[in-house]
Amino acid sequence: MKLWDKGFLIDKIIEQFTVGNDRKIDLHIAKYDIQASVAHIKMLNKIGLVSTKELRDIEKELLMLQEKVKNGTFIIEDEFEDVHSKIEYELTNKLGEAGKKIHTARSRNDQVLVALHLFYKDNLKQVIGNTENLFKTLLQLANTHKDKVLPGYTHLQVAMPSSFGLWFSAYAEVLIDDMSLLKTALKTVDQNPLGSAAGYGSSFPIDRDYTTKELGFSTLKFNVVAAQMSRGKNERTIAMALGSLCNTLARFAMDICLYMSQNFGFISFPDELTTGSSIMPHKKNPDVFELIRAKCNKIQALHTEMTFITNNLPSGYHRDFQILKENMIQAFIDMRDIVDIFNYSIQQISIKDIDLTDAKYKYLGTVDNINSLVEGGMSFREAYQEIGSQVQNGTYVSGDSKKHTHVGSMGNLCLDRIRDKAGI
């Protein structure tokens, strides 16, 4: 069944190409299409295009279909083009003429749009909630390890003393920026497109404010052409926000992989969180964080894909938009998994004691030494040249490494302010 069926058969090769993977993909938005259909039929009853009995019958059947979606028994057979044709068929098959009224004042274009808006809303909220949980975990770890010294690096060269408190809380604070972008994306999709039909509205006296409230949108997309133009723009906006979060997590994962290596040796994880080598029995590999890094980098590429598919398309609907769904939906599935597994794994991190007397850390305290000379009355430039000269001629002595732990208090000082900044 096809919603656009006009009584002739389409070439099977063309059908296979145009339908693509939609039957499988649409299972992810089935619940939202049903949710929108319930709101739509209520609105049609409100404006007198559907009787109260028809409303009750159609709503009952839709809720039964929703239950099938929930328990995993809803399927879209090969004879149906997509989830929308499947639902209309089920209603018509059960209710006859009444079921055929579900498409009144509606197009498949705004059906897809509203289902995707609802899907994006739900999933953005989930990603934001999961990210908030990771944020809280990182602040707890920062507080727990605020006095543990961590050598800081610039250009991958030993630079200045830092702390694990600063490291954890740095990524926590960056997550605030990522959540801001996710919330902006959420605001973008929290606009009801239902009623835009094929992109030019309907001549029926539909009540779009009613469906906006029924579906829980904050507002509606007032201009019907703008509603159709949101397809592609929504995906680009979401991809940018997800990409920002992925950038943070990919960098964090890279730090973890470096710090776990024997050349750094700053952290470790329980054996159960690592994997081994098929040939080297001593290996304990950070595969979880390597896969997080790779999956995050894949999602970061999504914005480019969304842009290339939709860039320079004229206004109105184009079948190109169909290609957006699959990778956008998969990105949300991967994103939820990434944040969850990151939060689960990072809670089990072990922080090692770092031997600051090791020769490679000899110059870790040069800036502290310069500052001590400045506090004694020397100008900064003279102090810099003095310590630099000692380093060059081999007379530099690092001094008391315990002084380096002052950075722990700086990390602790930030935590409450970071928490307040997040508003969590």
C-alpha positions in Angstrom: 0.0 0.0 0.0 1.1 3.5 -0.8 -0.5 6.7 0.3 0.0 8.2 -3.1 -1.5 5.1 -5.0 -3.4 6.2 -8.0 -4.2 2.7 -9.4 -1.1 1.8 -11.4 1.8 -0.4 -10.5 5.2 1.0 -10.0 8.3 -0.7 -11.5 9.7 -3.1 -8.8 13.3 -1.8 -9.4 12.2 1.8 -8.9 10.1 0.8 -5.9 13.0 -0.9 -4.2 15.3 2.0 -4.9 12.9 4.7 -3.7 11.7 2.9 -0.6 15.2 1.9 0.4 15.5 1.0 4.1 12.5 3.0 5.2 10.5 0.0 6.6 13.2 -0.8 9.1 14.1 2.9 9.9 10.4 3.9 10.4 10.1 1.5 13.3 12.0 4.0 15.3 9.4 6.7 14.6 6.3 4.6 14.6 5.2 5.6 18.2 5.5 9.2 17.2 3.5 8.9 14.1 0.8 7.2 16.1 1.0 9.9 18.8 0.6 12.6 16.1 -2.3 10.7 14.5 -4.2 10.7 17.8 -3.7 14.4 18.1 -4.7 14.9 14.5 -7.9 12.9 14.7 -8.9 14.7 17.8 -8.5 18.0 16.0 -10.5 16.7 13.0 -13.3 15.9 15.5 -13.0 19.3 17.1 -13.6 21.1 13.7 -16.4 18.7 12.7 -14.7 16.6 10.0 -14.8 13.4 12.1 -17.8 12.3 14.3 -17.4 11.5 17.9 -18.0 7.8 17.3 -15.4 7.8 14.5 -13.0 9.6 16.9 -13.5 7.0 19.6 -13.1 4.1 17.2 -10.0 5.5 15.5 -8.3 6.5 18.7 -8.9 3.0 20.2 -7.3 1.4 17.2 -4.4 3.8 17.3 -3.7 3.1 21.0 -3.8 -0.7 20.2 -1.2 -0.1 17.5 0.8 1.9 20.0 0.8 -1.0 22.4 2.2 -3.3 19.6 5.0 -0.8 19.0 5.7 -0.8 22.7 5.9 -4.6 23.1 7.8 -5.0 19.8 5.1 -6.8 17.8 4.5 -4.0 15.3 6.0 -4.8 11.9 5.9 -3.1 8.5 5.5 -5.8 5.9 7.0 -5.5 2.4 3.7 -4.5 0.8 3.8 -1.2 2.7 6.0 1.7 1.6 6.5 3.1 5.1 5.0 3.3 8.6 2.4 5.9 7.5 0.9 3.6 4.9 1.0 0.7 7.4 -1.0 2.6 10.0 -3.6 3.9 7.6 -4.1 0.4 6.2 -4.6 -1.0 9.7 -7.2 1.6 10.5 -9.0 1.1 7.2 -8.9 -2.6 7.5 -10.5 -2.5 11.0 -12.8 0.5 10.5 -13.6 0.8 6.8 -14.6 4.3 5.7 -13.8 5.8 9.1 -10.2 4.7 8.8 -9.8 6.4 5.5 -10.5 9.8 7.1 -7.2 9.8 9.1 -5.3 11.5 6.2 -7.8 14.4 5.9 -6.0 17.7 6.0 -2.6 16.0 6.2 0.2 15.0 3.8 2.9 12.4 4.2 5.3 15.4 4.3 4.0 16.8 7.6 3.4 13.3 9.0 7.2 12.6 8.6 8.1 16.0 9.9 6.0 15.9 13.1 7.1 12.3 13.8 10.7 13.3 13.4 10.3 16.4 15.5 8.8 14.3 18.3 11.6 11.7 18.0 14.3 14.4 18.1 12.7 16.0 21.1 12.6 12.8 23.1 16.1 11.7 22.2 17.7 15.1 22.7 16.2 15.1 26.2 17.6 11.7 26.8 21.1 12.8 25.6 21.0 15.9 27.8 19.9 13.9 30.8 22.7 11.3 30.3 25.2 14.1 29.8 24.1 15.7 33.1 24.7 12.4 34.8 28.2 12.3 33.3 28.8 15.9 34.4 27.9 15.0 38.0 30.2 12.0 37.9 33.1 14.1 36.8 32.6 16.7 39.5 32.5 13.9 42.1 35.8 12.5 40.7 37.3 16.0 40.6 36.5 16.4 44.3 37.7 13.0 45.3 41.0 13.5 43.4 41.5 17.2 43.8 44.9 16.8 45.6 46.3 14.2 43.3 49.1 15.7 41.2 49.0 15.2 37.4 51.8 16.5 35.2 50.4 18.9 32.7 51.5 18.8 29.1 51.8 21.3 26.2 52.9 20.1 22.8 53.0 16.6 24.5 56.0 17.9 26.4 56.1 18.0 30.2 55.0 21.5 31.1 53.6 22.4 34.5 52.0 20.7 37.5 48.3 20.1 37.3 45.9 17.8 39.2 43.3 15.2 38.5 40.8 17.5 40.1 41.5 20.1 37.3 41.5 17.4 34.7 38.1 15.9 35.6 36.5 19.3 36.3 37.8 20.7 33.0 35.9 18.1 31.0 32.9 18.7 33.3 32.8 22.4 32.5 33.2 21.8 28.8 30.2 19.6 28.9 28.2 22.6 30.0 28.9 24.2 26.7 27.9 21.0 24.9 24.6 20.9 26.8 23.9 24.5 25.9 24.1 23.5 22.2 21.9 20.4 22.8 19.3 22.6 24.5 19.4 25.0 21.6 18.8 22.1 19.2 15.9 21.0 21.4 14.4 24.5 21.2 14.7 24.4 17.4 12.8 21.1 17.1 10.2 22.0 19.7 8.0 23.6 17.1 4.9 21.9 15.7 5.0 21.4 11.9 1.7 19.4 11.7 -0.8 21.2 9.5 1.7 22.4 7.0 0.6 19.4 4.8 2.7 19.2 1.6 4.3 22.5 2.6 1.5 24.9 1.6 -1.1 24.4 4.3 -4.7 23.1 4.0 -7.9 24.7 2.9 -9.7 22.9 5.8 -10.3 25.1 8.9 -7.7 23.1 10.9 -6.7 24.1 14.5 -2.9 24.0 14.6 -2.8 25.5 18.1 -4.9 22.5 19.3 -2.5 19.9 18.0 0.5 22.0 19.3 -0.9 21.7 22.8 -1.9 18.0 22.4 1.6 17.0 21.3 3.4 19.1 23.9 5.2 21.5 21.6 6.2 24.8 23.0 5.1 26.6 19.9 4.2 25.9 16.3 6.0 26.6 13.1 3.6 29.3 11.9 4.6 29.6 8.3 3.8 26.4 6.5 6.6 26.8 4.0 9.0 27.4 6.9 7.7 24.2 8.5 8.8 22.2 5.4 12.1 24.1 5.3 12.9 23.0 8.8 13.6 19.5 7.4 17.3 19.5 6.8 17.9 22.5 9.0 16.8 20.5 12.1 19.2 17.7 11.2 22.1 20.1 10.6 21.4 21.8 14.0 21.2 18.5 15.9 24.3 17.1 14.1 26.3 20.2 15.2 25.2 19.8 18.8 25.9 16.1 18.9 29.2 16.7 17.2 30.2 19.2 19.9 29.5 16.7 22.6 31.4 14.0 20.6 34.4 16.3 20.3 34.6 16.6 24.0 34.2 12.9 24.7 36.6 11.9 21.9 39.3 14.2 23.4 38.6 12.8 26.8 38.9 9.3 25.5 42.2 10.1 23.9 43.5 11.4 27.2 42.5 8.2 28.9 44.2 6.1 26.2 47.4 8.1 26.6 47.3 8.1 30.4 46.7 4.3 30.5 49.8 3.6 28.4 53.0 2.5 30.1 54.8 5.6 28.9 52.5 7.7 31.0 51.1 5.3 33.6 48.8 7.8 35.4 45.6 5.7 35.5 44.2 2.2 35.2 40.9 0.4 35.0 39.8 -3.0 36.4 40.7 -5.9 34.2 37.0 -6.5 33.4 36.9 -3.2 31.6 39.8 -4.0 29.3 40.4 -6.4 26.5 43.4 -8.6 25.6 45.6 -9.5 22.6 45.3 -12.8 20.8 49.1 -13.1 20.6 50.5 -10.9 23.5 49.3 -12.3 26.9 50.4 -9.2 28.8 48.1 -6.7 27.0 45.2 -4.9 28.7 43.8 -2.6 26.0 41.5 0.4 26.5 39.2 -0.8 23.7 36.1 0.8 25.2 37.7 4.3 25.0 39.1 3.6 21.5 35.7 2.7 20.3 34.2 5.7 22.0 36.7 7.9 20.2 36.0 6.3 16.8 32.2 6.4 17.3 32.4 10.1 18.4 34.5 10.9 15.3 31.9 9.2 13.1 29.1 11.3 14.6 31.2 14.5 14.2 31.2 13.8 10.4 27.4 13.7 10.4 27.0 17.5 10.2 29.0 17.5 6.9 26.8 14.7 5.6 23.6 16.5 6.5 24.9 19.7 4.9 25.9 18.1 1.7 22.6 16.4 1.3 20.5 19.5 1.9 22.7 22.4 0.9 21.3 24.6 -1.9 18.0 22.8 -2.1 15.2 25.2 -3.0 12.2 25.6 -0.8 9.5 22.9 -0.6 9.8 19.2 -0.2 12.4 17.0 -2.0 12.9 13.3 -1.8 16.5 14.0 -0.8 15.2 14.5 2.7 14.5 10.8 3.0 18.2 10.1 3.1 18.6 12.1 6.3 16.6 9.8 8.6 18.8 6.6 8.8 22.1 8.1 10.0 20.4 10.7 12.2 18.4 8.0 14.0 21.5 5.8 14.3 23.5 8.8 15.7 21.1 9.1 18.6 21.3 5.4 19.3 25.1 5.5 19.3 25.2 8.8 21.3 23.1 7.4 24.1 25.3 4.3 24.3 28.5 6.4 24.2 27.5 8.6 27.1 26.2 5.7 29.2 29.3 3.5 28.7 31.6 6.5 29.3 29.8 7.3 32.6 29.8 3.7 33.6 33.5 3.2 32.9 34.9 6.4 34.2 33.4 5.8 37.6 35.8 2.8 37.9 39.0 4.7 37.1 42.0 4.2 39.4 44.4 7.1 39.9 48.0 6.1 40.4 50.6 7.8 42.5 53.1 9.6 40.2 56.8 9.7 41.1 57.7 13.3 40.6 61.4 12.5 41.3 61.5 10.7 38.0 64.0 12.5 35.7 61.4 13.3 33.1 59.6 15.6 35.6 62.8 17.5 36.5 61.6 20.7 35.0 57.9 20.5 36.0 58.4 23.2 38.6 60.3 25.9 36.7 57.4 28.3 36.7 57.0 27.9 40.4 60.7 28.6 40.8 60.3 31.8 38.6 57.4 32.9 40.7 59.4 32.4 43.9 62.1 34.7 42.6 59.5 37.3 41.6 58.0 37.1 45.1 61.5 37.8 46.4 61.7 41.1 44.5 63.1 40.1 41.1 61.3 41.2 37.9 59.6 38.4 36.0 61.9 38.8 32.9 65.0 38.6 35.1 63.6 35.6 37.0 62.7 33.9 33.7 66.2 34.4 32.3 67.8 33.2 35.6 65.8 29.9 35.7 66.2 29.5 31.9 70.0 29.8 32.3 70.1 27.2 35.0 68.2 24.8 32.8 70.6 25.4 29.9 73.8 25.0 31.9 72.6 22.0 33.9 72.5 23.7 37.3 68.8 23.8 37.8 67.4 22.1 40.9 63.7 21.5 41.0 63.2 22.0 44.7 60.3 20.7 46.8 57.8 18.8 44.7 55.2 19.1 47.4 54.7 22.7 46.4 53.2 21.5 43.2 50.1 20.3 45.1 48.9 23.9 45.3 47.0 23.2 42.1 44.7 20.9 44.0 43.1 23.7 45.9 42.6 25.6 42.7 40.7 22.7 41.3 38.6 22.5 44.5 37.9 26.2 44.3 36.2 25.9 40.9 33.9 23.0 41.6 31.0 24.9 43.3 31.2 27.6 40.7 31.2 25.0 37.8 28.1 23.3 39.4 26.3 26.7 39.7 27.2 27.5 36.1 25.6 24.3 34.9 22.4 25.0 36.9 22.2 21.3 37.7 
